[in-house]
Amino acid sequence: MTAHKASTRTGTSITTIAVKGVTLIELMVSVVIGLFLVLGATSLYVRSRNTADIDDSVARLQETARYAMSVIETDVRMSNYWGLVNDANLATNKVAAAVNQGGVAAASGADTLVPSSSHGKDCGANYAVDVTKYVQVSSDSFPGTFTSHCAAHSNAVTTADTLTVRRASTTIDTAVSSDKLQICASRNSLTIILGGACTAPDEIHSLVTNTYYVDQASDQSSSLPSLRRISLVSGAAGAGPDFRDDEVVAGVEDMQIELGWGQGTETAVSGTPPANAQAVSYLQPSNASITGNTGQVVAVRVWLLIRSETTDKSYKDTNIYEYGNRSKGAGTNVTNDLNNAANAGKAYKPADNYRRLLVSKTFFIRNAIGT
């Protein structure tokens, strides 16, 4: 440390004061200490920012999951609702194949209600009016009958399940329409109509046929998967019914489904209700009980795998996801590719830098026969 002297005069005396400065070493030490403080503050900020980004990403995953589930739940809970009755077996102009989820075998037939030229048959000749299948699942696949206005937005995720819900709308239409399928419902009967008569006091409801599937792309990005819905709607004037594809929410990577089965039989249309309207077991959609007529679907269990929009280079997803019919078995039944049909049923191990959230929820059908 250097010093120099300064003099001050007080009255008649002179006082000498030593003034000290700072050496170069002291200055360097002070700079180093300050630098450490700045680096510490910067490091704390970066860690806090990274933590905030992770929290934000997780919150977005949770928000996506909640919204997707809420949309599906509203539909599933109201499946098999037909205005004033809850038994689709009563319907006139229905088309039922071998699978009947209300417990009664029904004859197959052709849908003559919708003109062949109408887009109302783009999902299959009988798809819109096959109302006895009020909940229908295409397991590990996108339905092969879907063409034209019923095609996937981009490419459906190959091994994801596809869920279809059929019901009547909860609102009452004021008039019949020749461009959309409707339900004319009384207390003990219902008729599917396309511009046909419906006399008071019967209620008129739009026929709802919604199909949920997972697409490899979304409206905002070709690399971001999405949950989408193909809906039966009113077509252009004079064109008859149509189907429309809308995005429910982006970020859904996979959907798997099990059906809650209420064991029992029904002796005839509107006859003795199934012995048990509660789910006694949860089965894969291809299970023999469901493909027969020994009970009814009373609940739907849904798994959704939600994926972040962007990658996080500081994170690698090494989880092995097992849900629905996806199982690793002895440990070798694992895949990182959901778009290969050969990988259906395999556990999913993505091993990439996206964050994910797996959620599951069970929805009970309010309008099961016997409730």
C-alpha positions in Angstrom: 0.0 0.0 0.0 1.3 3.4 -0.9 0.8 6.6 1.1 1.4 10.3 0.7 1.2 13.2 3.1 -1.2 16.1 3.0 -1.1 19.2 5.1 -3.9 21.2 6.6 -3.6 24.5 8.4 -5.6 25.1 11.6 -5.0 28.5 13.1 -1.3 28.9 13.3 -0.4 25.1 13.4 0.0 22.7 10.5 -1.3 19.2 10.8 0.1 16.5 8.5 -2.4 13.7 7.5 -1.3 10.4 5.8 -3.6 9.4 2.9 -3.5 5.7 1.9 -4.4 4.2 -1.5 -5.2 0.7 -2.8 -2.5 -1.6 -4.1 -2.8 -3.6 -7.4 -3.1 -6.9 -5.5 -5.9 -5.6 -3.4 -7.7 -4.3 -6.5 -7.3 -7.7 -8.2 -8.6 -9.6 -5.2 -11.7 -7.3 -5.1 -12.3 -7.9 -8.8 -12.1 -11.7 -8.3 -14.5 -11.7 -5.4 -16.9 -9.5 -7.4 -16.6 -11.8 -10.3 -17.4 -14.9 -8.2 -20.5 -13.1 -6.9 -21.7 -12.2 -10.4 -21.1 -15.8 -11.6 -23.0 -17.2 -8.6 -25.9 -14.8 -9.2 -25.9 -15.8 -13.0 -25.7 -19.5 -12.2 -28.6 -19.1 -9.7 -30.6 -17.3 -12.4 -29.9 -19.9 -15.0 -30.9 -22.8 -12.7 -34.0 -20.9 -11.7 -34.9 -20.2 -15.3 -34.4 -23.9 -16.2 -36.5 -25.0 -13.3 -39.2 -22.5 -14.4 -39.1 -23.9 -18.0 -39.4 -27.5 -16.7 -42.4 -26.5 -14.5 -44.0 -24.7 -17.4 -43.5 -27.7 -19.6 -45.0 -30.1 -17.1 -47.9 -27.7 -16.5 -48.6 -27.6 -20.2 -48.6 -31.4 -20.3 -51.1 -31.5 -17.4 -53.3 -28.9 -19.1 -53.3 -30.8 -22.3 -54.2 -34.0 -20.5 -57.0 -32.4 -18.5 -58.6 -30.8 -21.6 -58.3 -34.0 -23.8 -59.9 -36.1 -21.1 -62.7 -33.6 -20.4 -63.7 -33.7 -24.1 -63.7 -37.5 -24.3 -65.5 -37.8 -20.9 -68.4 -35.6 -22.0 -69.0 -37.8 -25.0 -68.5 -41.2 -23.4 -70.7 -40.5 -20.4 -73.6 -39.6 -22.7 -73.1 -42.6 -25.1 -76.3 -44.6 -25.6 -78.4 -41.5 -24.9 -81.3 -41.4 -27.4 -83.5 -38.5 -26.1 -86.3 -40.1 -24.1 -84.9 -43.7 -24.1 -81.5 -45.3 -23.5 -81.9 -48.5 -25.5 -80.6 -48.3 -29.1 -82.1 -51.7 -29.8 -85.4 -49.9 -30.1 -84.3 -47.9 -33.0 -85.9 -48.1 -36.4 -83.5 -47.6 -39.5 -80.5 -48.7 -37.4 -78.0 -51.0 -38.9 -76.4 -53.5 -36.6 -73.6 -55.9 -37.3 -72.7 -59.0 -35.3 -71.3 -57.0 -32.4 -74.1 -55.5 -30.3 -73.1 -53.8 -27.0 -76.6 -53.7 -25.6 -77.0 -57.5 -25.1 -79.4 -58.3 -28.0 -78.4 -59.9 -31.3 -79.7 -57.8 -34.2 -79.8 -58.6 -37.9 -77.3 -57.1 -40.2 -78.5 -54.9 -43.0 -77.7 -52.1 -45.4 -78.1 -48.4 -44.6 -80.6 -47.3 -47.2 -81.4 -44.1 -45.3 -78.3 -42.2 -46.5 -77.8 -41.9 -50.3 -74.7 -43.7 -51.7 -73.5 -40.4 -53.1 -73.6 -38.7 -49.7 -70.4 -38.0 -47.7 -72.4 -39.5 -44.9 -71.1 -42.9 -46.0 -67.4 -41.9 -46.2 -66.6 -43.7 -43.0 -68.3 -46.9 -44.2 -71.7 -47.7 -45.6 -73.3 -48.3 -42.2 -71.0 -46.4 -39.9 -73.1 -43.4 -39.0 -76.2 -45.4 -38.1 -74.7 -48.5 -36.4 -76.2 -47.1 -33.2 -76.3 -50.4 -31.2 -72.5 -50.0 -31.0 -72.8 -46.9 -28.9 -69.1 -47.3 -28.0 -66.9 -48.8 -30.6 -63.1 -49.3 -30.6 -60.7 -50.0 -33.4 -57.9 -51.6 -31.5 -54.3 -50.6 -32.4 -55.4 -49.2 -35.7 -57.3 -46.6 -37.7 -60.5 -48.0 -39.2 -59.8 -49.3 -42.7 -63.2 -48.3 -44.0 -62.5 -44.6 -43.5 -62.0 -42.8 -46.9 -62.5 -39.4 -48.4 -64.1 -37.0 -45.8 -63.4 -39.6 -43.1 -59.6 -39.8 -43.8 -57.1 -39.0 -41.1 -55.8 -35.4 -41.0 -52.3 -36.5 -42.0 -51.4 -40.0 -40.9 -53.0 -41.7 -38.0 -50.6 -43.1 -35.3 -50.5 -46.7 -36.5 -50.7 -48.6 -33.2 -53.0 -46.2 -31.3 -56.6 -47.1 -30.6 -59.6 -45.3 -32.2 -62.7 -44.6 -30.2 -66.2 -44.0 -31.6 -69.1 -42.8 -29.6 -72.7 -42.7 -30.9 -75.6 -41.0 -29.2 -78.2 -38.3 -29.6 -77.4 -34.6 -29.1 -78.5 -33.2 -25.8 -80.2 -30.3 -27.5 -83.6 -30.6 -29.1 -83.8 -29.6 -32.8 -86.7 -27.3 -33.9 -87.2 -28.9 -37.3 -86.2 -31.9 -39.4 -83.4 -31.6 -41.9 -82.6 -33.4 -45.2 -78.9 -32.7 -44.8 -78.3 -34.3 -41.4 -79.2 -37.5 -39.6 -81.6 -37.0 -36.7 -83.3 -39.0 -34.0 -87.1 -38.9 -33.5 -87.6 -40.1 -30.0 -90.7 -40.9 -27.9 -90.9 -42.6 -24.5 -90.9 -46.1 -26.0 -89.4 -45.8 -29.5 -86.9 -44.0 -31.6 -86.4 -43.6 -35.3 -83.4 -42.5 -37.2 -84.5 -40.0 -39.9 -83.1 -38.0 -42.8 -85.6 -35.4 -43.6 -88.4 -37.7 -42.5 -91.5 -36.8 -40.4 -91.4 -36.5 -36.6 -94.7 -35.6 -35.1 -95.3 -34.0 -31.7 -94.8 -34.8 -28.8 -91.8 -36.8 -30.1 -88.4 -35.0 -29.7 -86.0 -34.4 -32.5 -82.3 -34.7 -31.8 -79.3 -34.7 -34.1 -77.5 -38.0 -34.4 -74.0 -37.7 -32.9 -71.2 -40.0 -34.2 -67.8 -38.9 -33.0 -64.6 -40.8 -33.7 -61.4 -39.9 -31.7 -58.0 -40.9 -33.0 -54.4 -39.8 -32.7 -52.7 -38.2 -35.7 -48.9 -37.9 -36.3 -49.4 -34.2 -37.1 -51.3 -31.3 -35.7 -52.7 -28.1 -37.2 -49.6 -26.2 -36.0 -46.8 -28.6 -36.8 -46.2 -31.7 -38.9 -43.9 -33.0 -36.2 -46.3 -32.5 -33.2 -48.9 -35.3 -32.8 -52.5 -34.5 -31.9 -55.8 -35.9 -30.7 -58.5 -35.4 -33.4 -62.2 -36.0 -33.8 -64.1 -37.0 -36.9 -67.7 -35.9 -36.4 -71.0 -36.5 -38.3 -72.3 -33.1 -39.3 -74.9 -31.5 -41.5 -73.6 -31.3 -45.1 -74.0 -28.6 -47.6 -77.6 -27.8 -48.7 -79.0 -30.7 -50.7 -75.8 -32.8 -50.2 -76.9 -34.9 -47.3 -74.9 -35.7 -44.1 -71.1 -35.2 -44.0 -68.1 -35.9 -41.8 -65.7 -33.2 -40.5 -62.2 -33.6 -39.0 -61.3 -31.2 -36.2 -58.3 -31.0 -33.8 -59.2 -31.6 -30.2 -55.7 -30.7 -28.8 -52.1 -30.9 -29.9 -49.5 -33.0 -28.0 -51.3 -36.3 -27.6 -49.0 -39.1 -28.8 -51.0 -42.2 -28.1 -54.4 -43.4 -26.9 -55.2 -46.9 -25.6 -58.6 -48.1 -24.4 -60.2 -50.9 -22.3 -63.9 -51.4 -22.0 -65.7 -52.0 -18.8 -68.0 -55.0 -19.3 -71.3 -55.5 -17.4 -72.1 -59.2 -17.5 -75.6 -60.3 -18.2 -78.1 -60.9 -21.0 -81.2 -59.3 -22.3 -83.9 -61.7 -23.5 -85.4 -59.4 -26.2 -85.5 -55.9 -27.3 -86.6 -53.7 -24.3 -86.9 -57.0 -22.4 -85.2 -57.9 -19.1 -82.2 -55.6 -18.6 -78.7 -57.1 -18.1 -78.3 -58.5 -14.6 -75.4 -56.2 -13.9 -75.1 -52.6 -15.2 -71.8 -52.2 -13.3 -68.4 -53.1 -14.8 -67.4 -56.5 -13.6 -64.2 -56.6 -15.6 -62.1 -54.4 -18.0 -61.3 -56.0 -21.3 -59.5 -55.3 -24.5 -62.0 -54.4 -27.3 -61.2 -57.6 -29.2 -62.2 -59.8 -26.2 -64.7 -62.6 -27.0 -67.1 -61.4 -24.4 -67.4 -58.0 -26.1 -67.7 -59.5 -29.6 -70.6 -61.6 -28.5 -73.9 -60.7 -26.9 -73.5 -61.7 -23.3 -73.6 -58.2 -21.6 -73.0 -54.6 -22.3 -70.3 -51.9 -22.3 -70.9 -49.8 -19.1 -67.5 -48.0 -18.8 -64.6 -46.9 -20.9 -61.0 -46.7 -19.5 -58.8 -44.3 -21.5 -55.0 -43.9 -21.4 -53.4 -40.8 -23.1 -49.7 -40.3 -23.5 -49.0 -36.6 -23.7 -45.8 -35.3 -25.3 -44.1 -31.9 -25.0 -44.1 -29.6 -28.0 -40.3 -29.1 -28.1 -37.2 -31.1 -27.0 -35.2 -30.5 -23.9 -31.5 -31.2 -24.5 -30.9 -31.4 -20.7 -33.4 -34.3 -20.4 -33.7 -37.8 -21.9 -36.8 -39.9 -21.6 -35.6 -43.3 -20.6 -38.9 -44.4 -19.2 -40.6 -47.6 -20.3 -44.4 -46.9 -20.6 -46.8 -49.8 -20.0 -50.5 -49.1 -20.3 -53.6 -50.5 -22.0 -52.4 -53.5 -23.9 -48.8 -52.2 -24.1 -46.6 -54.5 -22.0 -42.9 -55.3 -22.1 -43.5 -58.9 -21.0 -40.2 -60.5 -20.1 -38.5 -57.2 -20.9 -37.9 -57.6 -24.7 -41.3 -56.5 -25.9 -40.3 -52.8 -26.2 -40.3 -50.3 -29.0 -39.6 -46.7 -29.8 -41.8 -46.7 -32.9 -45.5 -46.4 -32.5 -46.0 -46.2 -36.3 -45.1 -49.8 -37.1 -48.1 -52.2 -37.0 -45.7 -55.0 -35.8 -45.2 -53.0 -32.6 -48.8 -53.1 -31.5 -49.0 -54.2 -27.9 -45.3 -53.5 -27.1 -44.3 -51.2 -24.3 -43.1 -47.8 -25.4 -39.5 -46.6 -24.7 -39.0 -43.4 -26.7 -35.4 -42.6 -25.5 -35.5 -39.1 -26.9 -35.4 -35.5 -25.5 -39.2 -34.9 -25.2 -41.0 -34.8 -21.9 -44.1 -36.9 -21.5 -47.0 -37.5 -19.1 -49.1 -40.7 -19.0 -52.6 -40.2 -17.7 -55.5 -42.6 -17.3 -59.2 -42.1 -16.4 -62.3 -44.3 -16.3 -65.6 -43.0 -17.5 -68.9 -44.7 -16.6 -71.8 -44.6 -19.1 -74.8 -42.9 -17.6 -77.2 -44.5 -20.1 -76.3 -48.2 -19.8 -79.4 -50.4 -20.1 -80.7 -51.2 -16.6 -79.5 -48.0 -15.0 
